[in-house]
């Protein structure tokens, strides 16, 4: 399991102008290589061979006139992004197939209900022909059966439209792969809507969203756990080696949460598993922050069940928690609320984290393992 520790804000105006410019250029360089590598990998996935004889890594190094670290970083990220695209595409097709089955089931149920109403209306019509219709029958037909039938027919029409649209999306998904749009499809489409008539502002924001991070993977061979970042723990200084002129930038830095995990990884001996530290530089226009991604030290899992367990059942708006003793008797029942309706995406994520944290703390308090049902 990996953990992330964040640094303080490092403002560009606190650096020398050439240092700030060098960091921005490196971020753009990494993303230029990344976009090129991703484009060639997508062409290869479609069956189109590379237009060059050498490996993709050597071609990227030759084209951008840089060392090995940046092409390897971009190629590694492009490969993982393409793998994630294929997995997301398969998940999307699976979701569309399930939606088609669900809509077809609703259509069949609606049609059965319409047939039942048609049968009742036919019986009432037959009673009218025979002159046996009563006032209650008339009110049932006019106020109950016919409005309900009309409503169900409208629902069926909407369901048929939804089914056709979903099937069309499924056919498109089977024929065409959805690849990543760097910068976001929403921002890309906003060029003619939100930013209509203001192309320069859109272009500036689009370029920023495409080139605002730089990930440098870790390396366990070496003293400082990374090729381009050297973290001097005693001095509290992070040295970054730029691509241009082999310039080294000294950053006075302080990491906060999980900083001890970072220090432990850097102090590990050469070529030790878990020593590699990846650094993610996030550009926020006026300043940037650096995140260190470290592989945490494995902790012993609590799997002993002889003293009882903590069991949970996940529901839409809450999680039911129960605790058993050594004999299997229930000694605790509680409900942990998890209100998600009406909240935004980040608010829902935060609520889920808080709920999970409360349940884990319950396991720590009782010193019992957590058990739950395994659902797809």
NUSE-25223 format. One record per residue (C-alpha): residue in one letter; x, y, z. Coordinates in steps of 0.2 Angstrom, whole numbers, plus 5000, padded with zeros to 4 digits. Layout:
BEGIN
aXYZ ...
//
This chain:
BEGIN
x500050005000 x500650174996 x500450345005 x500650525000 x501450665010 x501250845004 x502450995005 x502151175009 x501751294995 x503351354985 x502951514977 x503751554960 x504151734965 x505251664979 x506351574966 x507551654954 x506751694937 x507851564928 x507451434941 x505551464939 x505651464921 x506651294921 x505351214931 x503951264920 x504851214905 x505151044912 x503351014916 x502951064898 x504250954891 x503650804901 x501850824895 x502450854877 x503350684877 x501850604886 x500650664873 x501750604859 x502050434867 x500150414871 x499750454853 x500950324846 x500350194858 x498550224853 x498950204835 x499850034839 x498349974849 x497350004833 x498549904823 x499550044815 x501450014817 x502650144822 x503350254808 x505050224814 x506250074816 x506950114833 x506050084850 x504850214855 x505950264870 x507450304858 x506350394846 x505650504860 x507450534867 x508050584849 x506550694845 x506550794861 x508450794864 x508450754882 x509150624894 x508350454898 x507350504913 x505950614905 x505550494890 x505550344902 x504350434914 x503250494900 x503150324892 x502850234909 x501350354912 x500650334894 x500650144895 x499750154912 x498550284905 x498150174890 x497950024901 x496650114912 x495750174896 x495449994890 x494849944908 x493750094909 x493050054891 x492649874896 x491849934912 x490750064902 x490249924890 x489749814904 x488749954912 x487849984895 x487349804894 x486649804911 x485649964908 x484949884892 x484349734902 x483649844915 x482649944903 x482049794893 x481349724910 x480449884914 x479649884896 x479049704898 x478349754915 x477449904908 x476749814893 x476049674905 x475249814915 x474449894899 x473849724894 x472949704911 x472149874909 x471649834891 x470749674897 x469849774911 x469249904898 x468649764886 x467649694900 x466849854904 x466549884886 x465649724885 x464549764900 x464049934892 x463549834876 x462449724887 x461749874896 x462449814913 x463649954916 x463450044933 x464050224939 x465450144948 x466050054932 x465950214923 x466950314936 x468250174936 x468450184918 x468550374916 x469450414932 x470550264934 x470850144920 x471050264905 x472150394913 x473250254920 x473350174903 x473850334895 x475250364908 x475950194906 x475950214887 x476950374889 x478150284901 x478350144888 x478750274874 x480050354885 x480850184890 x480850134871 x481750294867 x483050264881 x483250084876 x483650134858 x484850274864 x485750144875 x485850014862 x486550144850 x487850194863 x488350014865 x488549984847 x489650134846 x490650074861 x490849904852 x491549984836 x492550134844 x493750144858 x493650294870 x495350364873 x495950504885 x495750684881 x497150774890 x496450934898 x494750854899 x493350844886 x492250964895 x493551104894 x493851054876 x492051074871 x491851234881 x492851324867 x491251354857 x490151384873 x490851454889 x492351534880 x491451574864 x492251734857 x493751724869 x494951604861 x496451664870 x495751644887 x495151464883 x496851424875 x497751474891 x496651374902 x496651224891 x498551224890 x498651244909 x497551094912 x498550984900 x500151034908 x499951064927 x500750904934 x502450814933 x502650644939 x504450574942 x504450384947 x505550324960 x507050214959 x507750104973 x509450104966 x510350254973 x510550354989 x509050474987 x507650354980 x507450454964 x508350504949 x507950694948 x507450734966 x508650724980 x507950744997 x509250795011 x508250755027 x509550845039 x509551005030 x507651005025 x508151035007 x507450954991 x508650974976 x507850954959 x508950924943 x508251014928 x508450954910 x509251114904 x511051144907 x511051014921 x510451154933 x510051104951 x508751194961 x508751194980 x507051204987 x506851235006 x505451115009 x504451035023 x503350885022 x501850865034 x500750705035 x501650545034 x503350635033 x504150495044 x503650365030 x504650475017 x506150485029 x506150295032 x506050255014 x507550375009 x508550305024 x508350125018 x509950045011 x510350034992 x509249924981 x507949884996 x506149844991 x505049994996 x506550124995 x505850204978 x505050374981 x503950454967 x503750644967 x502250734959 x502450914956 x500851004955 x500751184947 x499551304954 x500051454943 x500751564956 x501451424966 x501751234966 x501751094979 x502750934979 x501950764984 x503050614989 x502250444985 x503050314996 x502650124999 x502150105017 x502949975028 x501849825028 x500949805044 x500249645052 x498449615048 x497249565061 x496449405056 x496149315072 x494249285074 x494249175090 x493749335100 x492449395088 x492249505073 x491549675067 x490349645053 x489549775042 x488149785029 x488249925016 x486650015012 x486250175002 x486250305016 x487050215031 x488150065036 x487449935049 x488849885061 x488749735072 x490049655085 x490049475090 x490949395105 x491949235105 x490349125106 x489649215091 x488349315101 x487949495096 x488549615109 x488449775099 x487249845085 x487450025078 x487050125063 x488350235055 x487450365044 x488150405027 x487050535019 x487550555001 x485950614992 x486050794986 x487950814988 x489250844975 x490550714970 x491950774982 x490650794996 x490150614994 x491950554994 x492250655010 x490750575018 x491250405013 x493050425020 x492350485037 x491150345038 x492550215034 x493650305047 x492350285060 x492150095057 x493950065056 x494150155073 x492850035080 x493849895075 x495449965083 x494449995099 x493849815100 x495449745093 x494349635081 x494549605062 x493249675050 x492149555040 x490949605026 x489949525012 x490849514995 x489749584981 x490149624963 
//
